[in-house]
Amino acid sequence: MNVQNNTSLKHYNTFGIDAKASFFCEISTIDDLREALQSNIHPNLFVISGGSNMLITKDIDALVLYINIKGKEILEEDDDHVYLKVMAGEIWHDLVLWCLERDFGGLENLSLIPGHTGTAPIQNIGAYGVELKDTMVRCETVHIDDLSTKVFTKEDCAFGYRDSYFKNGGKGKYIITSVVFKLTKRNHKPNMSYGAIGSLLEQWNIEDPTIQDVSKAIVAIRKSKLPDPKVLGNSGSFFKNPVLSKSEFESFIADHPTAKYYKVSDDAYKVPAGWLIEQCGFKGKRFGDAGVHKKQALVLVNYGNATGAEIINLAQKIMDTVYNTYGIRIQPEVNIIK
């Protein structure tokens, strides 16, 4: 176990925030993880993986564990399905591409989402009509305090919209070490419920799209809207799309008849946070080195040397303005590390 002192986390978070870790250790095996958890290096512990869904606002006075455990294993398969175990340190988009090369279906709509596989269940990552919970079977964890192994089924994870048990009752108690997915091997059912996918495939003259076609379309759409974190620091969508009850929605749409929205159920309507933010005039605005992306108002960016505090101050300004303008409270999707 190699422990480093006073280590910059700039390259371990996609916002590119140059915060320091008092102690830093890369975890490559589960044995490494257990050894680190038993050490008395520092009384505080902080776990990081892909660093794609967090905003660090200060130096971290703790032992920071970078979870980088690699590996993929087919546990079982038949003519129709495959059960695939993926270790926590596998890069998410690389996993999606690996599956597509083998014609394993189910993850294609989650193409180009940044981060590692082990953090995907925490957020219940989702995009273009698909969420992680649609294919995840279970995940394996190590309990931080007693080092025991615990398996969480999909039901145990209590998945919600960008939410899970690991963000609530289980927060700070477990480290996910692997995730098992059930994927299709044939008779795939490409999900093109978001119109932009179908429109782009139509432009490409693709009438009977494969899962590979759907992935390529989503990658193209995401690249047209979202900045590459390696070029411009960001964490993807910073805010959740607010969901309104039927009565809230009826009041809102009466006052704003041109607003965009999606019907979730008979009593729930989703209003795009990006639309609300853009209508409030923030799209493309820059405040020092913190700003709102010029192509997608949901995305806050670091133009080079912004601090986490500057980005969260901008986020708060946006949330206050949206509430004062529309009476709707939008919430961060990213984890704010204070």
PyMOL commands that set and color helices and strands:
alter all, ss='L'
color gray80, all
select helices_A, chain A and resi 10-12+30-38+92-101+108-110+117-123+132-134+165-167+195-203+211-225+246-255+273-279+308-326
alter helices_A, ss='H'
color red, helices_A
select strands_A, chain A and resi 3-8+20-27+45-48+54-56+60-67+72-77+81-87+126-127+130-131+136-143+149-153+174-184+233-234+243-245+262-265+268-270+286-287+290-292+300-302+335-337
alter strands_A, ss='S'
color yellow, strands_A
deselect
rebuild
show_as cartoon
